[in-house]
């Protein structure tokens, strides 16, 4: 077998390391989504703190997988979203020789009903023992607007205790219908899950499990969770932290070590506002970085027919570039079988 693609990566390795290191997390997301590395390999690479070393290990792993993987990786670098953030890739020697482009046909979920389905928003702002989540109402309003525009019946619940959250989700799981289901949870959080207004915790499994039954079998189920996953904080920007132990500060975060795993069930997508161990930032006067970026990118890309996973990569890139000393990296884990494209509906 002609090993031109492998040789091109070897010959251009120094250039690729220098070019891709600044956007290492974004590149990893693309490589993982293209199934060039496994979920375990992706997690191991993201655990490497030094960006340059992360890219070196990625390239070594890809080259170790052989010619076809190298060819697919070079094809991936031609992606417009990658060329946009890594402009020096354009017209580089790595693309000089013709590369065989493999066309992969991926089916789409059928989204034709109006309304598309239900979008439930749980917005916990006021708590019995924790600080108010100022700015969360801005997130609620934007989510309501965008998902109504996308053809969903939007149902909003505010300031619910943990038991109330569990009960309303259980009841909704028994009656939910449509081509797609969306659940947005905005609250304080910690390692075990998200907080109810009473300070008790609802686990991610308790949020997800009511929707694993037959009513939504084979249909996409999206969960967007704005909550902290840890206490690592870089105080600079005027935001608050959604961690119950913190008082009013310059940062707003949404949780502790908030760990979510992808279930065995299919057709689930869980998008988290931040990586493991870190705060999730929210500006009291504007809303959270993650939810605001999510809504902006849905407004921008859904009319163009862009699929949801690609839009979430744009959200990751957008949020990760915000802040100066305060940084945040959203992540999403996917158990989807098809592309999901949501087109706006004329109301």
NORFENWO-V956803 format. One record per residue. N is the residue number from 1. RES is the residue in one small letter. PSI is psi in whole degrees, 0 to 359 (* if undefined). NEAR is the number of other ideal C-beta (glycine too) atoms within 8 Angstrom. D_CENTER is the distance of its C-alpha to the mean C-alpha in whole Angstrom. Layout:
N&RES&PSI&NEAR&D_CENTER ; N&RES&PSI&NEAR&D_CENTER
This chain:
1&x&135&3&38 ; 2&x&126&4&38 ; 3&x&48&7&35 ; 4&x&318&7&35 ; 5&x&317&12&31 ; 6&x&317&11&31 ; 7&x&323&8&34 ; 8&x&321&13&32 ; 9&x&318&16&29 ; 10&x&313&8&32 ; 11&x&330&7&34 ; 12&x&16&11&31 ; 13&x&316&9&29 ; 14&x&316&6&30 ; 15&x&316&9&29 ; 16&x&321&12&25 ; 17&x&313&12&25 ; 18&x&322&7&26 ; 19&x&320&10&24 ; 20&x&345&11&21 ; 21&x&323&11&21 ; 22&x&333&7&20 ; 23&x&39&10&16 ; 24&x&316&13&16 ; 25&x&319&11&12 ; 26&x&317&13&11 ; 27&x&317&12&14 ; 28&x&319&13&13 ; 29&x&314&10&10 ; 30&x&315&13&12 ; 31&x&319&14&15 ; 32&x&317&11&13 ; 33&x&331&9&12 ; 34&x&4&8&16 ; 35&x&30&5&17 ; 36&x&340&11&19 ; 37&x&158&11&18 ; 38&x&168&5&17 ; 39&x&319&7&15 ; 40&x&317&6&17 ; 41&x&319&9&18 ; 42&x&313&12&15 ; 43&x&320&8&15 ; 44&x&321&8&18 ; 45&x&321&13&17 ; 46&x&339&10&15 ; 47&x&345&6&17 ; 48&x&121&9&20 ; 49&x&323&3&20 ; 50&x&122&6&22 ; 51&x&317&9&20 ; 52&x&316&9&23 ; 53&x&326&8&24 ; 54&x&317&14&20 ; 55&x&320&14&21 ; 56&x&312&9&24 ; 57&x&324&10&23 ; 58&x&311&14&21 ; 59&x&319&12&24 ; 60&x&319&8&26 ; 61&x&317&11&24 ; 62&x&317&14&24 ; 63&x&327&10&28 ; 64&x&343&6&28 ; 65&x&351&9&27 ; 66&x&182&7&29 ; 67&x&315&10&30 ; 68&x&317&7&28 ; 69&x&319&10&25 ; 70&x&318&15&26 ; 71&x&318&12&27 ; 72&x&327&11&23 ; 73&x&317&13&22 ; 74&x&320&14&24 ; 75&x&319&10&23 ; 76&x&323&12&20 ; 77&x&345&12&21 ; 78&x&351&8&22 ; 79&x&135&8&19 ; 80&x&321&5&19 ; 81&x&328&11&16 ; 82&x&317&14&17 ; 83&x&331&12&21 ; 84&x&320&7&20 ; 85&x&345&9&18 ; 86&x&67&12&21 ; 87&x&337&7&24 ; 88&x&348&6&27 ; 89&x&330&11&26 ; 90&x&135&6&27 ; 91&x&17&3&31 ; 92&x&161&10&31 ; 93&x&338&7&33 ; 94&x&339&12&30 ; 95&x&2&11&30 ; 96&x&308&5&34 ; 97&x&145&6&35 ; 98&x&137&3&34 ; 99&x&131&9&31 ; 100&x&121&5&31 ; 101&x&121&5&28 ; 102&x&120&7&27 ; 103&x&117&4&26 ; 104&x&119&4&23 ; 105&x&117&4&23 ; 106&x&126&6&20 ; 107&x&164&6&21 ; 108&x&150&10&19 ; 109&x&141&12&19 ; 110&x&112&5&22 ; 111&x&95&12&21 ; 112&x&340&5&24 ; 113&x&151&8&25 ; 114&x&118&6&26 ; 115&x&158&10&24 ; 116&x&324&13&21 ; 117&x&203&15&21 ; 118&x&138&14&20 ; 119&x&111&15&17 ; 120&x&131&14&18 ; 121&x&121&13&17 ; 122&x&113&14&18 ; 123&x&101&14&19 ; 124&x&112&17&21 ; 125&x&317&10&22 ; 126&x&134&6&26 ; 127&x&154&14&26 ; 128&x&329&6&30 ; 129&x&3&5&29 ; 130&x&164&8&26 ; 131&x&154&9&26 ; 132&x&143&6&25 ; 133&x&75&15&21 ; 134&x&137&10&23 ; 135&x&346&15&20 ; 136&x&333&15&18 ; 137&x&329&8&21 ; 138&x&321&11&20 ; 139&x&315&16&16 ; 140&x&313&13&18 ; 141&x&320&8&20 ; 142&x&317&12&17 ; 143&x&316&15&15 ; 144&x&313&11&19 ; 145&x&312&9&20 ; 146&x&315&11&17 ; 147&x&334&11&17 ; 148&x&317&11&21 ; 149&x&327&10&21 ; 150&x&2&13&19 ; 151&x&17&11&21 ; 152&x&150&14&20 ; 153&x&118&8&22 ; 154&x&127&12&21 ; 155&x&123&9&22 ; 156&x&133&9&22 ; 157&x&133&11&23 ; 158&x&142&9&23 ; 159&x&55&7&24 ; 160&x&139&12&25 ; 161&x&170&9&26 ; 162&x&316&12&24 ; 163&x&322&9&27 ; 164&x&321&10&26 ; 165&x&314&14&23 ; 166&x&316&10&23 ; 167&x&317&8&26 ; 168&x&325&12&25 ; 169&x&321&14&22 ; 170&x&314&9&24 ; 171&x&319&8&27 ; 172&x&323&12&24 ; 173&x&336&12&23 ; 174&x&343&8&27 ; 175&x&349&7&27 ; 176&x&144&12&24 ; 177&x&172&6&24 ; 178&x&180&13&23 ; 179&x&345&11&21 ; 180&x&151&15&18 ; 181&x&138&14&16 ; 182&x&135&14&14 ; 183&x&124&14&14 ; 184&x&125&14&12 ; 185&x&122&12&14 ; 186&x&113&15&15 ; 187&x&175&15&17 ; 188&x&157&16&18 ; 189&x&170&16&17 ; 190&x&189&14&18 ; 191&x&318&9&18 ; 192&x&344&7&19 ; 193&x&209&12&17 ; 194&x&153&16&17 ; 195&x&140&17&20 ; 196&x&171&16&23 ; 197&x&340&11&25 ; 198&x&359&9&28 ; 199&x&354&10&26 ; 200&x&159&9&25 ; 201&x&140&10&22 ; 202&x&123&12&20 ; 203&x&162&8&18 ; 204&x&324&13&15 ; 205&x&322&7&18 ; 206&x&335&10&20 ; 207&x&321&16&17 ; 208&x&318&13&16 ; 209&x&326&8&20 ; 210&x&348&11&21 ; 211&x&21&13&20 ; 212&x&0&8&20 ; 213&x&190&8&24 ; 214&x&332&4&26 ; 215&x&326&10&25 ; 216&x&19&12&22 ; 217&x&129&6&22 ; 218&x&2&5&21 ; 219&x&147&12&19 ; 220&x&138&13&15 ; 221&x&115&14&14 ; 222&x&134&12&10 ; 223&x&124&15&10 ; 224&x&117&12&8 ; 225&x&116&16&9 ; 226&x&99&16&10 ; 227&x&150&17&13 ; 228&x&161&19&14 ; 229&x&6&18&14 ; 230&x&187&13&17 ; 231&x&13&10&20 ; 232&x&126&7&19 ; 233&x&139&10&20 ; 234&x&96&9&21 ; 235&x&121&8&23 ; 236&x&302&8&24 ; 237&x&148&11&22 ; 238&x&91&5&24 ; 239&x&176&12&21 ; 240&x&172&14&21 ; 241&x&130&13&20 ; 242&x&52&16&19 ; 243&x&125&14&21 ; 244&x&338&11&24 ; 245&x&343&4&26 ; 246&x&140&9&26 ; 247&x&192&4&28 ; 248&x&130&4&27 ; 249&x&186&9&26 ; 250&x&350&7&25 ; 251&x&145&15&21 ; 252&x&126&17&19 ; 253&x&163&17&17 ; 254&x&45&20&15 ; 255&x&188&18&16 ; 256&x&218&12&18 ; 257&x&75&10&17 ; 258&x&99&20&14 ; 259&x&125&7&14 ; 260&x&136&9&12 ; 261&x&149&6&13 ; 262&x&129&8&13 ; 263&x&167&9&16 ; 264&x&335&3&19 ; 265&x&148&7&19 ; 266&x&167&7&17 ; 267&x&30&12&15 ; 268&x&142&13&12 ; 269&x&125&15&9 ; 270&x&114&12&7 ; 271&x&129&14&4 ; 272&x&148&14&5 ; 273&x&343&15&7 ; 274&x&166&14&8 ; 275&x&167&10&10 ; 276&x&130&8&13 ; 277&x&2&8&16 ; 278&x&157&14&15 ; 279&x&159&18&15 ; 280&x&120&19&13 ; 281&x&145&14&15 ; 282&x&126&19&16 ; 283&x&124&13&19 ; 284&x&329&10&22 ; 285&x&349&6&23 ; 286&x&338&7&20 ; 287&x&181&11&17 ; 288&x&151&17&14 ; 289&x&314&14&12 ; 290&x&307&14&9 ; 291&x&320&16&10 ; 292&x&319&13&13 ; 293&x&319&12&11 ; 294&x&311&12&9 ; 295&x&318&12&12 ; 296&x&316&9&14 ; 297&x&328&12&12 ; 298&x&316&12&13 ; 299&x&321&9&16 ; 300&x&317&8&17 ; 301&x&334&11&15 ; 302&x&318&14&16 ; 303&x&340&7&20 ; 304&x&358&6&20 ; 305&x&22&7&18 ; 306&x&138&8&15 ; 307&x&159&10&13 ; 308&x&320&12&10 ; 309&x&322&13&8 ; 310&x&321&10&10 ; 311&x&321&13&9 ; 312&x&329&12&5 ; 313&x&322&13&7 ; 314&x&321&11&9 ; 315&x&315&14&7 ; 316&x&314&15&7 ; 317&x&319&12&10 ; 318&x&307&11&11 ; 319&x&321&14&10 ; 320&x&341&12&12 ; 321&x&354&5&15 ; 322&x&160&9&16 ; 323&x&163&11&18 ; 324&x&289&5&21 ; 325&x&339&8&22 ; 326&x&121&13&19 ; 327&x&158&8&15 ; 328&x&140&16&12 ; 329&x&105&11&9 ; 330&x&158&15&5 ; 331&x&156&9&4 ; 332&x&143&11&4 ; 333&x&139&11&7 ; 334&x&133&9&9 ; 335&x&53&11&13 ; 336&x&149&11&13 ; 337&x&345&5&17 ; 338&x&171&9&17 ; 339&x&143&10&15 ; 340&x&117&15&14 ; 341&x&123&12&16 ; 342&x&115&12&16 ; 343&x&143&10&19 ; 344&x&155&9&21 ; 345&x&137&10&24 ; 346&x&119&3&27 ; 347&x&*&4&28
